[in-house]
Amino acid sequence: MQLRLLRIFLAFAAFACGISVLGVFLSWSAAGEAMRGLGAKPIAYDPMLDYWLRMASGAFALIGAWYLALTIWPRKFAAAIPWFGAFMLAEGCVLLFHGIRLSLPPLPFYGDTAACFVCGGGILCFSRSAKPQGRPNEN
């Protein structure tokens, strides 16, 4: 049961980070519309911002791919799971600090921050369930 709960938290992290892959492929105008839907003001096109959008989206999508690998093969990557839980908690702290600093409105700031804390905490809480079970004859 605990391994199943761990996989649920890992799968959520995989989805939450993996959805960023859209930012790699969306046009600038479509990405701008999506950001406006989340509360951003219109952003004029700037090649460097376009580049950074693709860079950040690609990085988060790759992190999502690692969470997916952890979801599929938790026992194989058991040693990495606590680290990924801790990374998510650290990201939650970054979001909380800067969200407050910037006086951001609740949506999506509260959801993103809560998702990091709940998911990261859940991953850490259940990470031991991924440790391979020893055979009776093994030391």
C-alpha positions in Angstrom: 0.0 0.0 0.0 2.8 2.4 0.8 4.6 1.7 -2.4 1.3 2.4 -4.3 1.0 5.8 -2.5 4.6 6.6 -3.3 3.9 5.9 -7.0 0.9 8.2 -6.8 3.0 11.0 -5.5 5.8 10.3 -8.1 3.3 10.1 -10.9 1.8 13.5 -9.9 5.3 15.0 -9.9 5.9 13.4 -13.3 2.8 15.0 -14.7 3.3 18.4 -12.9 6.8 18.7 -14.3 6.3 16.8 -17.6 3.4 19.1 -18.7 6.2 21.7 -19.3 7.0 19.9 -22.5 4.3 22.0 -24.1 6.4 25.1 -23.6 9.1 23.5 -25.8 6.7 23.2 -28.8 4.0 25.9 -28.4 4.4 29.0 -30.5 5.3 32.2 -28.6 1.7 33.5 -29.0 0.2 30.3 -27.7 2.6 30.2 -24.8 1.7 33.9 -24.0 -2.0 33.0 -24.1 -1.4 30.2 -21.7 0.5 32.4 -19.3 -2.2 35.1 -19.5 -4.7 32.4 -18.6 -2.6 31.8 -15.4 -2.6 35.5 -14.5 0.4 36.9 -16.4 0.2 40.3 -18.2 0.8 40.3 -21.9 4.5 39.8 -22.7 6.0 41.4 -25.9 8.0 39.0 -28.0 11.7 39.0 -27.1 14.0 36.3 -28.7 15.9 35.9 -25.4 12.7 35.3 -23.4 11.6 32.9 -26.1 14.9 31.0 -25.7 14.6 31.0 -21.9 11.0 29.7 -22.1 12.2 26.7 -24.2 15.2 26.2 -21.9 13.1 26.1 -18.7 10.4 24.1 -20.3 12.9 21.5 -21.6 14.6 21.3 -18.2 11.3 20.8 -16.3 10.1 18.2 -18.9 13.3 16.2 -18.4 12.9 16.4 -14.6 9.3 15.1 -15.2 10.8 12.2 -17.2 12.9 11.3 -14.2 9.9 11.3 -12.0 8.2 9.1 -14.5 11.2 6.7 -14.4 11.0 6.7 -10.6 7.2 5.9 -10.8 7.7 3.0 -13.2 10.8 1.5 -11.5 10.8 2.7 -7.9 12.9 -0.2 -6.5 15.5 0.2 -9.2 16.0 3.9 -8.3 15.2 3.7 -4.6 18.3 5.5 -3.6 17.3 8.5 -5.8 13.7 8.9 -4.5 14.4 10.8 -1.3 16.6 13.2 -3.2 13.7 13.9 -5.6 11.4 14.4 -2.7 13.8 16.9 -1.2 14.3 18.7 -4.5 10.5 19.2 -4.7 10.4 20.6 -1.1 13.3 22.9 -2.0 11.4 24.1 -5.1 8.4 24.7 -2.9 10.5 27.0 -0.7 11.8 28.9 -3.7 8.2 29.4 -5.0 6.9 30.4 -1.5 9.7 32.9 -1.0 9.4 34.6 -4.3 5.6 34.4 -4.5 5.4 36.3 -1.3 8.2 38.7 -2.3 6.5 39.5 -5.6 3.0 39.7 -3.9 1.6 37.2 -6.5 -2.1 36.5 -6.5 -3.3 33.1 -5.2 -3.7 31.4 -8.6 -1.4 29.7 -9.6 1.1 30.6 -6.8 -0.7 28.8 -3.9 -1.4 25.7 -6.0 2.2 25.4 -7.3 3.6 25.9 -3.8 1.2 23.5 -2.1 1.8 20.9 -4.8 5.5 21.0 -4.2 5.2 20.7 -0.4 2.5 18.0 -0.5 4.1 16.0 -3.2 7.7 16.4 -1.9 6.5 15.5 1.6 4.6 12.5 0.3 7.6 11.3 -1.6 9.9 11.6 1.4 7.3 10.0 3.7 6.9 6.9 1.5 10.4 6.7 0.0 11.4 3.8 2.2 8.7 1.6 0.7 10.8 1.5 -2.5 13.8 -0.1 -0.9 14.2 -3.6 -2.4 13.0 -6.4 -0.1 15.9 -8.7 0.8 15.6 -12.4 0.3 15.7 -14.6 3.4 19.2 -16.0 2.5 20.7 -12.6 1.8 22.7 -10.6 4.4 
